[in-house]
Amino acid sequence: MVAALIADIVASRGLPDRASAQRTLEETLVTVAEAAPASERPLLPTVGDELQGVYPDLPAALVTTMLLQLALPEGIELRFGIGLGTIEDIPSVRGALSEGEAWWAARTAIDRVEQLARRAAPSARTLVATAETAPLEMHELVRVANSGLLARDRAVAQLSPRTRRILYRRWLGDTQKEIARAEGVVQSAVSQALATADGGALIEGLRALTGSRD
Protein backbone atom coordinates (compact mmCIF):
# COMPACT_ATOMS: atom_id res chain seq x y z
CA MET A 1 0.00 0.00 0.00
CA VAL A 2 1.15 3.52 -0.82
CA ALA A 3 -0.28 7.02 -0.47
CA ALA A 4 -0.92 8.66 -3.83
CA LEU A 5 -1.17 12.44 -3.58
CA ILE A 6 -3.00 14.73 -5.99
CA ALA A 7 -2.84 18.49 -5.42
CA ASP A 8 -4.15 21.48 -7.28
CA ILE A 9 -3.88 25.22 -6.91
CA VAL A 10 -6.87 26.83 -5.20
CA ALA A 11 -8.50 29.46 -7.45
CA SER A 12 -5.65 29.25 -9.95
CA ARG A 13 -7.60 31.16 -12.61
CA GLY A 14 -7.83 34.15 -10.31
CA LEU A 15 -4.09 34.49 -9.73
CA PRO A 16 -2.83 37.86 -11.02
CA ASP A 17 0.39 36.32 -12.39
CA ARG A 18 -0.07 32.61 -13.03
CA ALA A 19 3.45 32.10 -14.43
CA SER A 20 5.09 33.73 -11.41
CA ALA A 21 2.92 31.69 -9.06
CA GLN A 22 3.98 28.50 -10.83
CA ARG A 23 7.66 29.36 -10.44
CA THR A 24 7.16 30.10 -6.75
CA LEU A 25 5.24 26.86 -6.28
CA GLU A 26 7.92 24.76 -7.95
CA GLU A 27 10.66 26.40 -5.88
CA THR A 28 8.67 25.65 -2.73
CA LEU A 29 8.19 22.03 -3.78
CA VAL A 30 11.96 21.63 -3.93
CA THR A 31 12.63 23.16 -0.51
CA VAL A 32 9.80 21.23 1.17
CA ALA A 33 10.98 17.95 -0.37
CA GLU A 34 14.28 18.46 1.45
CA ALA A 35 12.50 18.94 4.80
CA ALA A 36 9.79 16.28 4.42
CA PRO A 37 9.98 12.47 4.53
CA ALA A 38 11.27 10.87 1.36
CA SER A 39 8.75 10.22 -1.40
CA GLU A 40 8.58 7.33 -3.81
CA ARG A 41 7.78 9.80 -6.57
CA PRO A 42 8.19 13.51 -5.77
CA LEU A 43 5.20 15.80 -5.96
CA LEU A 44 5.51 17.48 -9.37
CA PRO A 45 3.29 19.45 -11.76
CA THR A 46 1.47 17.35 -14.36
CA VAL A 47 -1.12 19.19 -16.45
CA GLY A 48 -2.59 22.64 -15.81
CA ASP A 49 -2.67 23.45 -12.11
CA GLU A 50 -2.43 19.83 -10.94
CA LEU A 51 0.43 18.04 -9.19
CA GLN A 52 0.95 14.36 -8.41
CA GLY A 53 3.28 12.39 -6.17
CA VAL A 54 3.55 9.05 -4.37
CA TYR A 55 4.56 8.52 -0.74
CA PRO A 56 5.42 5.29 1.07
CA ASP A 57 2.71 5.75 3.69
CA LEU A 58 0.04 8.12 4.99
CA PRO A 59 2.22 9.91 7.59
CA ALA A 60 4.77 10.90 4.93
CA ALA A 61 2.03 12.36 2.75
CA LEU A 62 0.46 14.21 5.69
CA VAL A 63 3.76 15.80 6.70
CA THR A 64 4.36 16.96 3.14
CA THR A 65 0.92 18.53 2.83
CA MET A 66 1.27 20.46 6.08
CA LEU A 67 4.78 21.71 5.32
CA LEU A 68 3.57 22.96 1.95
CA GLN A 69 0.72 24.82 3.63
CA LEU A 70 3.23 26.50 5.94
CA ALA A 71 5.89 27.19 3.31
CA LEU A 72 3.80 28.60 0.46
CA PRO A 73 3.59 32.40 0.41
CA GLU A 74 0.39 34.36 0.86
CA GLY A 75 -1.81 34.18 -2.21
CA ILE A 76 -0.87 30.64 -3.25
CA GLU A 77 -2.79 27.73 -1.74
CA LEU A 78 -3.02 24.05 -2.57
CA ARG A 79 -5.75 21.53 -1.89
CA PHE A 80 -4.83 17.88 -1.46
CA GLY A 81 -6.39 14.48 -2.05
CA ILE A 82 -4.57 11.46 -0.61
CA GLY A 83 -5.48 7.97 -1.80
CA LEU A 84 -4.47 4.82 0.04
CA GLY A 85 -4.06 1.59 -1.89
CA THR A 86 -2.01 0.03 -4.64
CA ILE A 87 -0.68 1.46 -7.89
CA GLU A 88 0.80 -0.11 -10.98
CA ASP A 89 2.68 1.06 -14.03
CA ILE A 90 0.96 0.51 -17.38
CA PRO A 91 3.29 0.31 -20.42
CA SER A 92 2.74 3.07 -22.96
CA VAL A 93 4.45 4.52 -26.02
CA ARG A 94 5.04 7.67 -23.88
CA GLY A 95 6.55 5.69 -21.00
CA ALA A 96 4.96 3.94 -18.05
CA LEU A 97 1.59 5.28 -16.92
CA SER A 98 0.87 5.13 -13.20
CA GLU A 99 -2.60 3.81 -12.43
CA GLY A 100 -4.45 1.96 -9.70
CA GLU A 101 -6.81 2.18 -6.75
CA ALA A 102 -4.64 4.66 -4.83
CA TRP A 103 -4.93 7.18 -7.69
CA TRP A 104 -8.68 6.68 -8.00
CA ALA A 105 -9.05 7.20 -4.24
CA ALA A 106 -6.88 10.33 -4.38
CA ARG A 107 -9.12 11.75 -7.10
CA THR A 108 -12.18 11.02 -4.97
CA ALA A 109 -10.54 12.71 -1.98
CA ILE A 110 -9.61 15.91 -3.80
CA ASP A 111 -13.10 16.18 -5.30
CA ARG A 112 -14.60 15.76 -1.83
CA VAL A 113 -12.37 18.38 -0.22
CA GLU A 114 -13.25 20.88 -2.94
CA GLN A 115 -16.96 20.26 -2.36
CA LEU A 116 -16.53 20.49 1.41
CA ALA A 117 -14.66 23.79 1.16
CA ARG A 118 -17.53 25.25 -0.86
CA ARG A 119 -20.10 24.34 1.78
CA ALA A 120 -19.60 23.22 5.37
CA ALA A 121 -15.87 23.78 5.89
CA PRO A 122 -14.31 26.66 3.91
CA SER A 123 -10.88 26.03 5.45
CA ALA A 124 -10.75 22.36 4.38
CA ARG A 125 -7.72 21.65 2.22
CA THR A 126 -6.84 17.98 2.76
CA LEU A 127 -8.78 14.70 2.78
CA VAL A 128 -7.92 11.01 2.57
CA ALA A 129 -9.82 8.23 0.81
CA THR A 130 -9.38 4.56 0.05
CA ALA A 131 -11.01 2.00 -2.21
CA GLU A 132 -14.52 0.85 -1.29
CA THR A 133 -13.21 -2.72 -1.23
CA ALA A 134 -10.44 -1.89 1.25
CA PRO A 135 -10.44 -3.67 4.65
CA LEU A 136 -12.57 -2.23 7.46
CA GLU A 137 -9.51 -1.08 9.40
CA MET A 138 -8.42 0.98 6.39
CA HIS A 139 -11.75 2.80 6.31
CA GLU A 140 -11.46 3.43 10.05
CA LEU A 141 -8.00 4.91 9.51
CA VAL A 142 -9.40 7.21 6.82
CA ARG A 143 -12.19 8.43 9.09
CA VAL A 144 -9.79 9.19 11.95
CA ALA A 145 -7.35 10.93 9.61
CA ASN A 146 -10.02 13.10 8.03
CA SER A 147 -11.36 14.18 11.41
CA GLY A 148 -7.90 15.36 12.42
CA LEU A 149 -7.23 16.98 9.05
CA LEU A 150 -10.31 19.18 9.23
CA ALA A 151 -9.10 20.50 12.59
CA ARG A 152 -5.52 20.87 11.35
CA ASP A 153 -6.51 22.76 8.23
CA ARG A 154 -8.71 25.07 10.29
CA ALA A 155 -5.78 25.81 12.62
CA VAL A 156 -3.42 26.51 9.72
CA ALA A 157 -6.00 28.75 8.00
CA GLN A 158 -6.07 31.00 11.06
CA LEU A 159 -2.32 31.63 10.97
CA SER A 160 -0.90 34.84 9.57
CA PRO A 161 1.64 34.52 6.73
CA ARG A 162 4.44 35.46 9.17
CA THR A 163 3.38 32.83 11.70
CA ARG A 164 3.33 30.19 8.99
CA ARG A 165 6.89 31.12 8.06
CA ILE A 166 7.91 31.02 11.72
CA LEU A 167 6.45 27.54 12.20
CA TYR A 168 8.13 26.29 9.05
CA ARG A 169 11.50 27.62 10.19
CA ARG A 170 10.99 26.05 13.61
CA TRP A 171 10.42 22.71 11.92
CA LEU A 172 13.66 23.19 10.01
CA GLY A 173 15.43 23.66 13.34
CA ASP A 174 16.02 27.40 13.36
CA THR A 175 16.18 29.03 16.78
CA GLN A 176 13.84 31.83 17.77
CA LYS A 177 16.78 34.23 17.56
CA GLU A 178 17.57 33.14 14.00
CA ILE A 179 13.92 33.41 12.99
CA ALA A 180 13.62 36.87 14.52
CA ARG A 181 16.64 38.04 12.55
CA ALA A 182 15.22 36.66 9.30
CA GLU A 183 11.81 38.25 9.93
CA GLY A 184 13.24 41.56 11.11
CA VAL A 185 11.50 41.42 14.50
CA VAL A 186 12.56 41.00 18.11
CA GLN A 187 12.78 37.50 19.56
CA SER A 188 9.84 38.08 21.90
CA ALA A 189 7.64 38.67 18.84
CA VAL A 190 8.56 35.20 17.54
CA SER A 191 7.84 33.63 20.92
CA GLN A 192 4.51 35.42 21.13
CA ALA A 193 3.53 34.36 17.62
CA LEU A 194 4.24 30.72 18.43
CA ALA A 195 2.30 30.87 21.69
CA THR A 196 -0.68 32.77 20.28
CA ALA A 197 -1.06 30.41 17.32
CA ASP A 198 -0.54 27.36 19.51
CA GLY A 199 2.33 26.62 17.16
CA GLY A 200 3.83 24.15 19.58
CA ALA A 201 0.87 21.82 19.08
CA LEU A 202 1.24 21.92 15.29
CA ILE A 203 4.96 21.19 15.54
CA GLU A 204 4.25 18.33 17.94
CA GLY A 205 1.75 16.99 15.44
CA LEU A 206 4.45 16.89 12.79
CA ARG A 207 6.81 15.17 15.20
CA ALA A 208 4.16 12.56 15.99
CA LEU A 209 3.82 11.78 12.30
CA THR A 210 7.55 11.45 11.76
CA GLY A 211 8.35 9.76 15.07
CA SER A 212 10.79 12.56 15.88
CA ARG A 213 11.41 13.55 19.49
CA ASP A 214 13.53 16.63 18.81
N, C-alpha and C positions, 0 to 999 in steps of 0.2 A: 504493500500500500504506500502511496505517495500523496503529497498535497499539491495539486495543480492550482496555480494562482492566475486568475485573470483580473486585470485592472483596467480602468479607463479614466480619462480626465473628466472631472465634474464640470459641466457647462463649458466644454471646450470651444463651442461655436461663439461663445460670448467673450472669449479672451481678446484683449485689444491687440496683442501681438503674438499670434499663434506660433510663429517660427521661433521667437525668442523664448516662449514658454517651453517649447519642445527641447531646446538646447539646455535650458535650466533643469528640466526634468531629467534628461539623460545624464547630466553632470551629477545630479543628486543620486541617481540610481547607482552610479559608480562608487560614490563615497559611502552610501549606505551598505552596499554589498561588502565593503571592507569591514564594516562594523557589525554586520548581522551574521547569523549562522550560515554556513556554506550551503549553497543551493546545488541541486542536480543539474538544473538548467537556469541560468540567471534570468531575472525579470528584464525583458527587453521589449521595445516597441515592435509591433507586428504590422497592422494595417490601421490607418487613420489615427484615432486617439487611444487605441487599445494596446495593452502590454500583456505578455504571457511569460510565466516561469514555472519551474517545478522544484519543489522542496522535499527533502527526505521524510518529513513528518509535519504534523500540524503545528507544534511549537515553533519550529523554524519559520514557517510561513507567517505565524502571528507576530513574531518578533520583527520580521521584515516589514510587515504592514504598519506596525506602530512607529518604527523608526522613520519610515517614509513620511508618515503624518507629521512627525516632529521636525523632520529635516527640510521639508518642502517650504519655500517662502510663501508669504501671504499672497493670495490670488491664484495659487495653483493647488488644487486638491485632487486626490484620487479616490475612487471607490473600488472595493475589492470583493471578489468572489473566490472562495477557496473550496475546492472539491476534493474529497477524500475517496480514494479507490485506486484502481489500476490504470495504467496507460500502456500503449503499445505503439511501435513505429510501423507505419504502413509504407512499403516501397512505392516510390513515385519517380517520374522522369525528372522532377525538380528536387529530388532528394527525399529522405524519409519524412513522412507526415506523422506527427504525433496525434494519437487519437485514443479514446477509451473512456471508461465510466468516470474517471476523475475529472476529465475535461467537461463532460456533460454536466456533472454535478457543479463544477465551478461556474458554468454558464447559468445554471439555475440559480445559484447563490447570488451572482451579480445582478441578475434580473430582479430577484427578490429585494435586495438591498436598495435598488433604485426605486422600486415601488414603495418600500417602507419609508424612504426618505421623503417621498412626495406626500405621504399621508400622516401616519401616526408618529414617526420618529425622524424629524428633519436632520438630526445630527448623525444618523446611521450611515456608516461608511463601509462596514465589513460584516460579511456573513459567511457561514460555512454550510455546506450541504454534502450529502453522500447519496449513493444510488439507493433506490427504493428497495432493492433486493439485498442490501447490506445487512449484516447481523444486527440484532437488537441493541447490543452494547455500542455499536457504531452510531446508531441513531441517538442513543442517550448522550454520547459524547458530543454530538453536534448540538443537541439542545442546550447542554451545559455551556458549551463554548459560545453559542449565540447569545445566551443570557448575559454572560460576562462581556461580550463584545459591544452590546448595546450600551452598557454602562461605561465601558472604556471609551468608546467613541464620543459619548456625551461629555465625559471629563476632558478629553482632548479638545473638543470643540469650544469649550469654555476658556481655553488658554489663550493668552495674547501671543502674537508672533514672537515677541522677545522671550516669553516664558518657554515657548516650544524650543527655541534655540538653546536656552539655558539647560533644559532637560536633556536635550540631545548631547550637548557638550558634557554634561554630568555622566551620561552613559558612556561616553568615550573616555572618561577618566580625568577630565580637566578639573582642577580645583576651583573653588569659588573665587579665589583671587585671580586665577587665570581667566575665568569667564568674565569677571568684572572688567578686567583690562580689555578684553576683546569687545565687550559691549559698551565700553566707555562710561561705566557707572561705578559706584562705590560697592565694596563687597557686601555691605549690609543690604543693599538693594537686591542682590542676587539671592541672599539668604531669605529675604522677605518674599521674593517671588516664588521660591521653592516651597516655602511654608504656606503661603496663601493659596497656591494652586494644588496643595497636597501632592507636590511633585514626588516626595519620597515614596508614596504609595505606588505611583506609576512606575518609578524605577524598580521598586521591589517586585512589581508584577513582571517586569522584563527579566529580572534575576530569577524569578520562579520558573519562567519558561525556559531559560537557558541552563538552570541548575547552578548558576553562579552565586557565590557567597560574598564576593567583594564588589 
